[in-house]
Amino acid sequence: MRFVFLLLTLLQSTLVVSGCATAINQSTPPENYKGPIASEPVIQPGDYWIYERGNSTRAKSTRLSSNLQFPLWIGKTWRYETGARRPNQPPTSTASPIPAWVECYVTAFNNVTVPAGSFRAFQCDCQCHIVGGERFYQEGCGVWTTWYVPEVKNVVKMKTASTATSFELVDYRVSERISDEQRREEDQKRNGTQANKTEIPAKVARTVPEDGSENVPTSLKEIVIVFDQPMSRAWNLNCSPSFYPEAPAGRRCSEGGTHWRDDRTFVVQLTTGLRPNQRYSFGVNPSVGREKYDLTRAFRGLGHSTTAVPQRFFFTTGP
């Protein structure tokens, strides 16, 4: 006798994963952890994700996969309760599911390519277990892998033993991919604002380390940039000297990962350590003003057509 994990349900054009996550004493990474971290994303009105399963059926989701437990980091483990059913039992069956539990483990932060694009993703391996499996002649009820991408704000791929429950992201829209005109129209609908309302450009309210700080530890794990108003999810940043000298062009400040902690707080993760007695600088929107630069890729206030004020900050590490 064999059982299959109740992996996902497609109802009313929304992708839902069954189960309820519960922590197992891992709310923060180990003190010596220096790898990438992903905080829970802020889902905004208008965000959506379109997935295609292995059998070519598609579904649209407007919510975050419910079985991820944030923050994510390499080595994070969590578990949650769920249910399992026999392979031939129809999804509409009224028979009670068999109690089961799932344990997931973040194994890597690596590259993943799906129809929607190529990304850096947290790879999470999960395994299902039957509660009291000896009563049902089988202990396990499935294994699968999911890939979560911070910039997409959701899972982009799930691989299981079945094409019916495996899927990939084929299209999506999150706040930074909405055009300025669409964003202004949505702001007007939600807030009743006028189209010609004067915009106040966003600017940085504070940073960690603070601008001008000295004797900053070389083991610094992250740089935090806090803006004075809610922001879109686009960003433009540079640093001097490079935080990651060996990284490819375009990744020398962000190779360790970046994420939005909330709608005002942008985080640059540092995973390799900084040089001692070194004066570092990092710039917000350094490319604004360059000829042919795509302004939709710059820091900007939520719903704004005007980019955030370009600013530069400095700090010096200790010995």
VODO-694682 format. One record per residue: x, y, z of N, C-alpha, C in turn. Coordinates in steps of 0.001 Angstrom, whole numbers, padded with zeros to 6 digits. Each point is the difference from the previous one (the first is absolute). Layout:
REM VODO-694682
> n.c1	n.c2	n.c3	ca.c1	ca.c2	ca.c3	c.c1	c.c2	c.c3
> X	Y	Z	X	Y	Z	X	Y	Z
...
***
This chain:
REM VODO-694682
> n.c1	n.c2	n.c3	ca.c1	ca.c2	ca.c3	c.c1	c.c2	c.c3
> 000853	-001190	000000	-000853	001190	000000	000889	001241	000000
> -000316	000964	-000847	000854	001182	-000142	-000846	001265	000123
> 000593	001077	000516	-000711	001250	000187	000704	001135	-000707
> -000761	001023	-000383	000537	001142	-000712	-000318	001263	000787
> 000974	000878	000153	-000192	001261	000714	-000980	000906	-000744
> -000898	000617	000748	-000924	000976	-000584	000779	001279	-000262
> 000620	000098	-001159	001010	001029	-000249	-000578	001368	-000281
> -000984	000119	-000918	-000539	001323	-000278	-001421	-000108	-000495
> -000758	001047	000180	-001389	000068	-000435	-000179	001241	-000839
> -000625	-000116	-001168	-000244	001132	-000866	-001479	000351	000065
> -000307	001088	000687	-001381	000416	000177	-000147	001472	-000343
> -000988	000312	-000795	-000318	001385	-000351	001231	000741	-000479
> 000765	-000643	-000892	001194	000586	-000628	001062	000411	000996
> 000038	-000650	001173	001005	000316	000999	000741	-001256	000388
> 001346	000086	000048	000818	-001142	000384	000114	-000032	001509
> -000367	-001129	000618	000028	-000121	001450	000703	-001293	000365
> 000936	000055	000928	000648	-001202	000504	-000571	-000301	001362
> -000462	-001236	000214	-000666	-000344	001248	000991	-000091	001143
> -000515	000141	001231	000844	-000160	001172	000155	001285	000761
> 000576	-000085	001189	000195	001170	000860	001391	-000076	000595
> 000838	001007	-000273	001395	-000046	000436	000131	000233	001495
> 000925	-000696	000636	000295	000192	001403	001504	000031	000177
> 000500	000880	000864	001436	000179	000176	000606	-001127	000824
> 001263	-000272	-000236	000736	-000950	000835	001293	000676	000465
> -000174	001123	000722	001107	000708	000636	001009	000543	-000993
> -000458	000510	-001133	000921	000597	-000967	-000587	001301	-000544
> -000231	000959	000868	-000555	001285	-000425	001075	000951	-000502
> 001257	-000265	000347	001117	000824	-000471	001159	-000916	-000371
> 000845	000418	-000933	001150	-000839	-000387	001038	-000057	001116
> 000905	-000955	-000067	001072	-000074	001005	000800	001293	000031
> 000580	000291	001140	000720	001260	000190	001141	000163	-000993
> 000645	-001097	-000375	001144	000081	-000911	-000395	-000152	-001464
> -001296	-000016	-000293	-000446	-000166	-001390	000287	001259	-000811
> 000551	-000161	-001205	000348	001136	-000852	-000600	-000105	-001397
> -000917	-000934	-000191	-000584	-000204	-001321	-001221	000864	-000260
> -000665	-000207	-001133	-001184	000786	-000364	-001190	-000316	000903
> -000856	000999	000191	-001205	-000136	000821	-001165	000622	-000771
> -001157	-000618	000061	-001197	000549	-000637	-001081	000196	001053
> -000440	001248	000195	-001100	000285	000900	-001329	-000197	-000726
> -001077	-000069	000747	-001312	-000190	-000612	-000338	001194	-000883
> -000390	-000221	-001242	-000276	001130	-000905	-001312	000689	000329
> -000126	001231	-000455	-001243	000756	000139	-000776	-000144	-001306
> -001121	-000709	000028	-000828	-000187	-001180	-000919	001207	-000145
> 000045	000636	-001158	-000769	001223	-000221	-001136	-000248	-000987
> -001041	000846	000044	-001096	-000131	-000962	000535	000025	-001431
> -000456	-000935	-000809	000457	-000071	-001387	001082	-001028	-000240
> 000672	-000485	001069	001010	-001044	-000170	-000672	-001315	-000391
> 000601	-000722	-000926	-000521	-001326	-000332	001102	-000851	-000610
> -000245	-001328	-000029	000935	-000969	-000544	-000792	-001041	-000790
> 000484	-000351	-001182	-000656	-001008	-000830	000919	-001205	-000112
> -000519	-001157	000403	000778	-001230	000006	-000552	-000989	-001031
> 000913	-000782	-000571	-000396	-001074	-000909	000482	-001323	000565
> -000933	-000951	000117	000361	-001316	000498	000567	-000864	-001125
> 000566	-001137	000376	000616	-000879	-000982	-000967	-000554	-001017
> -001304	000004	000336	-001004	-000472	-000952	-000571	001138	-000848
> 000695	001156	000003	-000318	001170	-000842	-001205	000795	000474
> -000586	-000296	001153	-001074	000833	000534	000615	001182	000745
> -000713	001125	000005	000509	001215	000633	-000938	000485	001098
> 000572	000734	000944	-000784	000589	001083	000631	001319	000411
> -000840	000937	000374	000462	001316	000439	-000109	000096	001519
> 001058	000479	000629	000020	000178	001450	000154	001467	000346
> -000653	000422	001074	000147	001374	000487	000499	000015	001441
> 000537	-001129	000428	000478	-000071	001381	001338	-000737	000060
> 000644	000142	001150	001278	-000660	000249	-000240	-001449	000393
> 000858	-000894	-000463	-000086	-001404	000407	-000004	-000088	001524
> -001012	-000659	000557	-000238	000065	001442	000937	-000862	000822
> 000720	-000914	-000614	000817	-000923	000773	001467	000375	000093
> 000367	001206	-000423	001340	000511	000236	000023	000668	001368
> 001084	-000176	000717	000114	000657	001301	001172	000962	-000022
> -000286	001294	000106	001021	001035	-000086	000509	000377	001382
> 001238	000555	000044	000918	000210	-001128	000618	-001317	-000459
> 000465	000002	-001261	000682	-001163	-000558	001503	000263	-000005
> 000776	-001031	000290	001453	000074	-000136	000490	-001424	-000257
> 001201	-000129	-000506	000542	-001326	-000286	000190	-000760	001315
> -000650	-001154	000102	000050	-000787	001224	-001278	000087	000819
> -000916	000898	-000376	-001273	000140	000732	-000827	-001280	-000134
> -000591	-000448	001111	-000878	-001160	000018	-001317	000368	000673
> -001101	-000474	-000548	-001304	000186	000651	-000900	-001169	-000349
> -001092	-000138	000739	-000944	-001078	-000267	-001432	000485	000197
> -000940	-000694	-000628	-001414	000344	000144	-000851	-001247	-000183
> -001219	000065	000512	-000937	-001112	-000098	-000768	000078	-001312
> -000385	-001155	-000533	-000763	-000041	-001243	-000818	-001281	-000025
> -000435	-000434	-001195	-000763	-001228	-000131	000439	-000748	-001239
> -000250	-001304	-000053	000353	-000816	-001148	-001211	-000827	-000397
> -000025	-000448	-001253	-001106	-000833	-000479	000541	-001096	-000908
> -000833	-001001	-000266	000395	-001065	-000905	000125	000536	-001418
> 000878	-000586	-000827	000246	000513	-001359	-001251	000119	-000852
> -000930	-000957	000108	-001181	000000	-000861	-001210	000687	000613
> 000184	000589	001161	-001115	000692	000653	-000206	001347	-000674
> -001201	000293	-000533	-000225	001267	-000710	000121	001195	000930
> 000436	001155	-000529	000155	001197	000835	-001290	000432	000673
> -001157	-000346	-000602	-001286	000416	000567	-000524	-000994	001027
> 000756	-001050	000281	-000437	-001011	000961	-000230	000620	001366
> -001038	-000495	000690	-000306	000496	001350	000731	-000790	001074
> 000769	-001005	-000403	000762	-000788	000971	001025	000878	000705
> 000145	-000182	001284	000941	000806	000780	001435	-000316	-000409
> 000843	001003	-000169	001404	-000251	-000323	000719	-000655	001168
> 001048	-000721	-000300	000801	-000653	001025	000974	001019	000578
> 000087	000153	001330	000910	000991	000591	001444	-000224	-000449
> 000678	001082	-000325	001399	-000060	-000426	000693	001280	000412
> 001308	-000015	-000090	000773	001215	000255	001136	000101	-001005
> 000401	001245	-000270	001015	000283	-001011	001154	000753	000646
> 001216	-000382	-000349	001199	000716	000438	000727	000540	-001229
> 000343	001290	000051	000688	000657	-001118	001351	000531	000467
> 000940	000050	-000938	001363	000411	000310	000530	000834	-001162
> 000537	001196	000294	000590	000847	-001040	001409	-000500	-000268
> 000208	-000542	-001188	001280	-000644	-000296	000993	000899	-000728
> -000483	001034	-000718	000923	000804	-000811	-000654	001316	-000422
> 000840	000919	-000463	-000448	001232	-000655	000676	-000023	-001367
> -000752	-000383	-001033	000638	-000269	-001279	-000815	000543	-001166
> 000483	-000240	-001211	-000672	000470	-001209	-001128	-000949	-000380
> -001099	000573	-000483	-001113	-000791	-000503	-000571	000718	-001217
> -000344	-000762	-001018	-000576	000564	-001216	-001369	-000631	-000246
> -001014	000841	-000180	-001367	-000415	-000293	-000481	000839	-001179
> -001167	-000297	-000574	-000481	000799	-001134	-000069	001504	000284
> -000185	000392	001254	-000104	001426	000337	001354	000688	000078
> 001120	-000768	000000	001319	000628	000044	000993	-000813	000814
> 001202	000553	000159	001064	-000615	000798	000193	000817	001270
> 000140	-000688	001146	000032	000676	001285	000991	-000683	000940
> 000281	000685	001114	000701	-000593	001137	-001066	-000396	001009
> 000018	-001252	000441	-001114	-000517	000793	000483	-000799	001205
> -000838	-000009	001050	000199	-000886	001135	-000617	-001350	-000359
> 000812	-001050	000013	-000479	-001345	-000302	-000411	-000682	001298
> -001253	-000468	000052	-000543	-000615	001205	-000425	-001439	-000312
> 000609	-000962	000669	-000352	-001407	-000171	-000943	-000422	001121
> -001116	-000633	-000367	-001016	-000387	000980	-000297	-001492	-000083
> -000372	-000580	001136	-000372	-001407	000054	-001210	-000159	000897
> -000962	-000817	-000465	-001247	-000246	000724	000090	-001329	000749
> -000571	-000030	001222	-000001	-001209	000824	-001415	-000267	000505
> -000430	-001252	-000063	-001293	-000391	000563	000116	-000072	001520
> -000977	000592	000712	-000032	-000121	001449	-000432	-001427	000339
> 000835	-000726	000746	-000304	-001395	000282	000027	-000835	-001260
> 001036	000198	-000839	000065	-000640	-001303	-000071	-001517	000030
> 000413	-000612	001124	-000027	-001455	000050	-001420	-000544	-000114
> -001001	000804	000360	-001391	-000458	-000109	-000441	-000085	-001444
> 000660	000758	-000882	-000416	000068	-001397	001018	-000664	-000925
> 000928	-000750	000568	000974	-000778	-000766	001007	000865	-000764
> 000002	001306	000251	000981	000862	-000672	000204	001258	000819
> 001245	000351	000215	000308	001171	000825	000007	001293	-000802
> 000561	-000033	-001226	000134	001221	-000792	-001207	000270	-000872
> -000188	001255	-000380	-001112	000365	-000890	000433	001056	-001011
> 001269	000004	-000361	000430	000881	-001076	001187	000874	000333
> 000774	000348	-001018	001098	000964	000113	-000116	000977	-001166
> 000456	001232	000186	-000046	000992	-001064	000977	001129	000315
> 000243	000841	-000987	000902	001136	000146	-000693	001248	-000527
> 000133	001099	000723	-000530	001287	-000459	001140	001007	-000067
> -000149	000981	-000887	000972	001084	-000140	-000721	001323	000236
> 000439	000759	001027	-000601	001295	000325	000956	001115	-000419
> -000532	001025	-000713	000804	001124	-000491	-000445	001282	000692
> 000871	000652	000789	-000398	001220	000706	-000529	001100	-000918
> 000653	000235	-001161	-000435	001097	-000860	-001351	-000270	-000649
> -000372	-001260	-000149	-001306	-000362	-000546	-001046	-000040	001106
> 000457	-000126	001243	-000848	-000026	001183	-000830	-001276	000107
> 000453	-001086	-000623	-000767	-001235	000066	000843	-001174	-000508
> -000579	-001189	000108	000597	-001205	-000570	-000053	000093	-001522
> 001090	-000373	-000676	000006	000016	-001468	-000024	-001408	-000580
> 000260	-001013	000843	000033	-001361	-000531	-000229	-000993	001133
> -000759	-001060	-000310	-000136	-001137	000897	000167	-001276	-000812
> 000885	-000882	000459	000247	-001254	-000682	-000375	-001144	000919
> -000958	-000830	-000455	-000449	-001149	000767	000162	-001254	-000854
> -000483	-001117	000525	000084	-001248	-000748	-001055	-000083	-001094
> -000919	000962	-000049	-001101	-000035	-000961	-000047	001280	-000823
> -000255	-000129	-001305	-000163	001193	-000834	-001258	000760	000367
> -000989	-000674	000575	-001258	000660	000361	000185	000988	001132
> 001015	-000203	000852	000212	000891	001135	001301	000789	-000096
> 000791	-000219	-001043	001184	000831	-000250	-000445	001229	-000795
> 000650	001136	000245	-000378	001196	-000751	001169	000970	-000083
> -000104	000947	-000952	000986	001062	-000179	-000726	001318	-000242
> 000677	001093	000359	-000556	001328	-000224	000170	000391	-001472
> -001097	000418	-000632	000062	000409	-001406	-000163	001509	-000166
> -000618	000652	000973	-000162	001460	-000073	-000353	000504	001388
> 000298	001250	000262	-000344	000581	001296	000010	001516	-000101
> -000608	000617	000985	000083	001450	000126	000074	000341	001474
> 001093	000662	000381	000128	000537	001339	000231	001496	-000135
> 000010	000707	001089	-000079	001460	-000036	001018	000651	-000916
> 001261	-000498	-000025	001007	000663	-000801	-000195	-000209	-001495
> -000863	-000947	-000403	-000226	-000233	-001419	-001229	000746	-000521
> -000710	000701	000865	-001155	000774	-000418	000486	001340	-000537
> -000530	000432	-001111	000414	001270	-000570	-000450	001141	000906
> 000675	001142	-000131	-000369	001160	000806	-001459	000402	-000226
> -000454	-000063	-001242	-001380	000373	-000300	-000984	-000954	000687
> 000267	-001301	-000059	-000865	-000966	000678	-000006	000233	001504
> 001183	000298	000554	000084	000207	001441	-000778	001243	000424
> 000083	001076	-000780	-000742	001217	000340	-001509	-000258	-000060
> -000431	-000757	-001018	-001418	-000308	-000111	-000482	-000812	001197
> 000811	-000968	000452	-000385	-000807	001149	-000019	000829	001272
> 000960	000930	000147	-000002	000883	001160	-001254	000860	000033
> -000413	000493	-001167	-001202	000833	-000065	-001238	-000792	000407
> -000081	-001254	-000457	-001158	-000828	000338	-000057	-000285	001496
> 001176	-000273	000605	000026	-000349	001420	-000164	001212	000904
> 000596	001103	-000375	000062	001154	000898	-000809	001207	-000461
> -000559	-000061	-001215	-000756	001136	-000493	000857	001217	-000253
> 001312	-000202	-000285	000894	001129	-000223	-000184	000558	-001402
> 000483	001212	-000204	-000053	000653	-001298	001237	-000345	-000808
> -000159	-000101	-001323	001112	-000396	-000865	001150	000993	000051
> -000308	001257	000274	001042	001021	-000017	000541	000308	001398
> -000248	-000868	000945	000502	000224	001351	001521	000085	-000003
> 000577	000974	000707	001445	000202	000027	000696	-001158	000712
> 001033	-000550	-000625	000768	-001082	000586	001182	000555	000786
> 000240	-000563	001161	001191	000333	000784	000981	-001151	-000170
> 001129	000219	-000671	000940	-001099	-000243	000431	-000679	001296
> 000103	-001298	-000038	000467	-000749	001165	001475	000291	000248
> 000415	-000139	001223	001412	000130	000345	000307	-000911	001179
> 001272	-000256	000202	000420	-000884	001089	-000128	000730	001327
> -000676	-000632	000958	-000159	000586	001324	001156	-000375	000922
> 000494	-001228	-000137	001142	-000442	000816	000593	-001262	-000606
> 001215	-000317	000411	000669	-001225	-000451	000639	-000694	001194
> 000231	-001277	-000148	000775	-000786	000961	001063	-000741	-000794
> 001305	000342	000244	000532	000957	000962	-000427	001445	-000345
> 000000	000859	001000	-000320	001398	-000232	001070	000644	-000874
> -000406	000994	-000761	000925	000712	-000864	001148	000583	000840
> 001237	-000257	-000432	001171	000506	000710	000485	-000884	001132
> -000606	-001162	000201	000398	-000889	001100	001454	-000449	-000156
> 000671	-000176	001133	001377	-000499	000027	000076	-001266	000835
> 001073	-000751	-000193	000223	-001253	000724	-001157	-000981	-000169
> -000573	-000021	-001182	-001071	-000957	-000305	000619	-001397	-000079
> -000585	-001010	000645	000576	-001356	-000027	000111	-000545	-001430
> 001103	-000658	-000283	000170	-000603	-001324	-000956	-001176	-000204
> -000597	-000481	001092	-000961	-001106	-000070	-001427	000478	-000216
> -000167	001280	-000338	-001335	000560	-000236	-000804	-000892	-000948
> -001233	-000333	000371	-000798	-000951	-000774	-000921	000660	-001018
> -000332	001282	000219	-000927	000633	-000933	000103	001513	000083
> -000334	000637	-001110	-000161	001454	-000054	-001491	000274	-000162
> -000533	000846	000841	-001433	000284	000012	-000233	001441	-000444
> -000901	000186	-000959	-000339	001328	-000516	-001483	000231	000242
> -000333	000988	000824	-001390	000280	000366	-000441	001309	-000660
> -001084	-000055	-000775	-000513	001171	-000702	-001093	000693	000815
> -000317	001218	-000405	-000958	000801	000758	-001453	-000215	-000425
> -000234	-000944	-000923	-001355	-000267	-000466	-000036	-001391	-000635
> -001195	-000579	-000179	-000101	-001313	-000664	000592	000055	-001397
> 000663	-001091	-000384	000736	-000035	-001250	-000514	-001090	-000932
> 000283	000178	-001316	-000180	-001087	-000948	001120	-001003	000251
> 000008	-001116	-000721	001015	-001014	000263	001191	000084	-000953
> 000073	001030	-000836	001172	000191	-000851	001126	000614	000830
> 001256	-000196	-000432	001108	000586	000738	001206	000196	-000901
> 000867	000945	000399	001218	000318	-000746	001061	000383	001014
> 001095	-000767	000054	000991	000149	001062	001392	-000241	-000555
> 000995	000738	000516	001387	-000361	-000278	000819	000145	001273
> 001235	-000489	-000026	000839	000056	001185	001456	000165	-000431
> 000817	000583	000879	001409	000201	-000302	000786	-000025	001308
> 000996	-000896	000125	000307	-001084	-000927	-001086	-001063	000029
> 000118	-000979	-000865	-001019	-001036	-000118	-000124	-000814	001283
> -001257	-000339	000386	-000214	-000919	001114	000398	-001421	-000403
> -000101	-000300	-001304	000326	-001333	-000534	000905	000163	-001222
> 001302	000212	000204	000914	000290	-001120	000028	-001076	-001081
> -000259	-001253	000361	000083	-001083	-000972	-001312	-000252	-000729
> -001044	000710	000357	-001311	-000225	-000624	-000024	000582	-001405
> -000878	-000497	-000870	-000114	000553	-001357	-000542	001417	000023
> 000231	000730	-001071	-000491	001380	-000095	-001494	000023	000243
> -000428	001001	000760	-001404	000124	000326	-000389	-000707	001282
> 000911	-000841	000551	-000291	-000736	001228	001015	000301	001097
> 000886	000983	-000220	001101	000220	000931	-000435	000668	001303
> -001216	000498	000042	-000542	000523	001261	-001072	-000919	000563
> -000577	-000861	-000838	-001192	-000751	000399	000130	-001507	-000159
> 001225	-000521	-000181	000178	-001433	-000232	-000557	-000841	001148
> 000042	000527	001218	-000500	-000755	001153	-001504	000009	000130
> -000674	000810	-000824	-001459	000058	000041	-000509	001334	000523
> -001187	000372	-000427	-000686	001192	000491	-001458	-000354	000228
> -000666	000743	000875	-001433	-000188	000184	-000596	001228	000672
> -001322	000117	-000098	-000744	001053	000694	-000544	-000573	001299
> 000442	000561	001126	-000482	-000470	001305	-001438	000430	000226
> -000328	001185	-000466	-001372	000484	-000025	-000073	001023	-001117
> -001104	000763	-000096	-000161	000879	-001166	000891	001239	000024
> 000795	000192	001059	000929	001135	000080	001456	-000424	000183
> 000254	-001263	000279	001313	-000441	000448	000637	-000968	-000995
> 001115	000416	-000612	000736	-000802	-000971	001264	-000528	000668
> 000284	-001301	-000202	001120	-000652	000676	000966	-000585	-001026
> 001282	000312	000162	001079	-000588	-000810	000743	-000976	000897
> 000027	-001272	-000375	000628	-001019	000830	001493	-000119	-000312
> 000797	-000115	001055	001449	-000138	-000106	000373	-001388	000511
> 000606	-000805	-000848	000255	-001394	000363	001471	-000392	000039
> 000899	000869	-000452	001417	-000386	-000063	000891	000823	000922
> -000564	000951	000728	000817	000830	000870	000604	001181	-000739
> 000265	001072	000722	000562	001216	-000584	001487	000107	000332
> 000710	000851	-000739	001422	000200	000250	000201	000859	001243
> 001032	-000264	000785	000261	000836	001177	000561	001361	-000397
> -000279	001005	000834	000516	001355	-000193	-000272	000523	-001414
> -001190	-000247	-000480	-000384	000398	-001353	-001170	000989	000055
> 000125	001055	-000777	-001112	000961	-000112	-000889	-000435	-001163
> -001253	-000330	000299	-000964	-000428	-001005	-001026	001094	-000253
> -000546	-000009	-001201	-001128	000877	-000311	-001020	-000790	-000804
> -001254	000388	000115	-001031	-000595	-000843	-000981	001103	-000403
> -000439	-000092	-001243	-000849	001044	-000557	-001400	-000500	-000319
> -000992	000800	000332	-001394	-000275	-000331	-000343	000751	-001284
> -000487	-000725	-000999	-000341	000565	-001315	001180	000702	-000672
> 001181	-000636	-000020	001159	000650	-000624	-000133	000150	-001512
> -000857	-000824	-000632	-000113	000024	-001465	-001031	000995	-000505
> -000777	000588	000903	-001006	000978	-000424	000698	001198	-000632
> -000444	000398	-001150	000619	001109	-000722	000871	-000451	-001148
> 000370	-001283	-000017	000787	-000499	-001119	-000876	-000122	-001251
> 000607	000226	-001125	-000729	-000075	-001260	-000498	-001434	-000240
> -001254	-000128	-000383	-000654	-001262	-000358	-000163	-000939	001193
> 000158	000487	001225	-000208	-000879	001150	-001492	-000266	000196
> -000360	-001251	000273	-001391	-000386	000223	-000419	000416	001411
> -000778	001077	000093	-000373	000544	001306	-000928	-000925	000779
> -000641	-000958	-000667	-000868	-000922	000724	000811	-000952	000875
> 001334	-000009	-000179	000862	-000870	000798	000610	000732	001189
> -000426	001210	000270	000565	000805	001082	-000914	-000008	001220
> 000599	000289	001179	-000803	000206	001200	-001007	001121	-000275
> -001242	-000205	000394	-001022	001042	-000132	-001108	-000267	001007
> -000691	001063	000380	-001131	-000144	000890	-001116	-000788	-000670
> -000804	-000684	000788	-001090	-000806	-000536	-000983	000879	-000776
> -000216	-000333	-001291	-000913	000765	-000835	000596	001257	-000582
> 001305	000215	000170	000632	001225	-000475	000581	-000159	-001408
> -000025	001089	-000735	000721	000059	-001269	001384	000620	000207
> 000204	000633	001154	001272	000635	000336	000864	-000957	000809
> 001271	-000129	-000370	000899	-000897	000723	000380	000590	001354
> 000458	-000868	000894	000491	000459	001299	001247	000854	-000186
> 000241	000870	000959	001142	000907	-000059	001304	-000798	000023
> 000898	000171	-000978	001298	-000685	000045	000793	000453	001232
> 000529	-000942	000754	000754	000297	001208	001162	-000982	000129
> 001043	000416	000720	001147	-000877	000227	000363	000020	001479
> 000406	-001167	000508	000280	-000167	001429	001361	-000684	000177
> 000635	000256	001155	001354	-000488	000255	000081	-000658	001372
> 000887	-000971	000122	000357	-000554	001298	001413	-000592	-000103
> 000657	-000148	001137	001359	-000532	000031	000064	-001174	000935
> 000617	-001106	-000459	000121	-001174	000842	001141	000147	000997
> -000065	-000813	001043	001053	-000017	000999	001131	-000951	-000377
> 000953	-000158	000874	001138	-000886	-000284	-000422	-001476	-000017
***
